[in-house]
Amino acid sequence: MKNPLLFKCALLALIAALLLIPLAMVERTIEERTMHRAEAVHAIAASTAGEQSIVGPVLTVLVEEEFDEEKSYESNGEPKKKWVRSKRTHTLSVVPRELHLDGALAVEKRAYGLHETAVFELQGKVTGSFEAPSVAALPPLGPNAHLTWGVPTLAVGIADPRGMTGAPKMELAGKVLEPRRAARIHGMETGFHGVSDTVLDGGPAHLPFRIDLRLAGTGTLGFVPLGEVSTADLRGNWPHPSFGGDFLPRNRETGKDGFTAHWSTTGLASGSEAGRINGAAQGFQVRLIDPVDVYRQALRAVKYGVLFVVLSFTAFFLFEHLKTLPIHPIQYLLVGLAQAVFFLLLTSLSEHIAFALAYLAAAAASILLIGVYLAAVLRGWRRGLGFSAGLALLYAALFGILRSEQNALLLGSLLLFFALAGLMLGTRRIDWYGLGKPAEPMAVDVAP
């Protein structure tokens, strides 16, 4: 071939492209392991309780209206009208005027096979007050209407009632209510309710309430603020909470021993009304996340696999042509495969030991293997150690990128920039056309 340098470059590009196949296989393996973990979390939730959300409470009152109604009828073929006494029932749902949740989360990890997730038990107290509904809350009444007010029902929605540990305690206006199944809240049917024996009359009344409950769940706890003024105070022993939902905490503190958080909002901001509860509402929410998600970090690491291969191949190529020490394409391929196996080894080890230790072990094994191999390929331990040192710096840089998730893009960009800058500055005086030409024979003086 007229230009062997160009041919070598094309061949190495093909080998690098082929190495995308094992890297893609490793990435697929990580995705499958992620799915297995999700199944394990689902199995844990199925045996205890899933993500939890508390909605309410809501006060419901049935009002029976008896009124005069004019009805049409026919008599002897002639249309006539008469007044009859009719009945209809109105359902009034009232949200709390004030609503406060105070709770403590006891969190522990529960394992299923190799995988584990955070489960919690909430020891909570929901307090506040209602203003009793009045006649003004009813639709227009019929002529000569007579109202019969029913007893109020206090209802609380729970996303997964399997997590209720023991019967909740309910009080309304100083009277104890017996908890019953079902929430009877539109948009959140699961939960519990209690029926009071206090008969309302449509007049003004202040109805304080208190609900004590213990609730177990997996991963996430939410509280939908239905009050005109809603507040919540949560604390727990989990050091890595993630606050989300529709409202972020006004104040929060996190540390190695746990967290505390305080939320507050008003009905103007939440927009929630009784009878039209959005089942997808998240309200105040805390997620018990694991910041060291080994599969997420391993997947992010694989994304840099191509960079590892390209930088290694570039270093070999320059060394080969500057030192005139040929390196066979098969040797390029084997070094690339060793780097691909590093990511698989990292994933498998991180399932059993801490991610940092898994990374250290996988990187050390990969660097040692490549260093010993290159010492023979490059015909010298010093050369092999030099390449191993460069590879160790590359692994260290990648670990720093993985541990700094917030600055991963910045650090990755800087790594690429400095790698390219080093390559450009290190090769700025190379005569690339000269590298592709065969060496010219030296002139020899022959004595006459």
Secondary structure, 3 states (H helix, E strand, C coil): CCCHHHHHHHHHHHHHHHCHHHHHHHHHHHHHHHHHHHHHHHHHHHHCCCCEEEEEEEEEEEEEEEEEEEEEEEECCEEEEEEEEEEEEEEEEECCCEEEEEEEEEEEEEEECCEEEEEEEEEEEEEEEEECCCHHHCCCCCCCCEEEECCCEEEEEECCHHHECCCCEEEECCEEECCEECCCECCECCEEEEECCCCCCCCCCEEEEEEEEEEEEECEEEEECCCCEEEEEEEECCCCEEEEECECCCEEEEECCEEEEEEEEEHHHHCCCCCCCCCCCCEEEEEECCCCCHHHHHHHHHCCHHHHHHHHHHHHHHHHHHCCCCCCHHHHHHHHHHHHHHHHHHHHHHCCCCHHHHHHHHHHHHHHHHHHHHHHHCCCHHHHHHHHHHHHHHHHHHHHHHHCHHHHHHHHHHHHHHHHHHHHHHCCCCCHHHHCCCCCCCCCCCCC
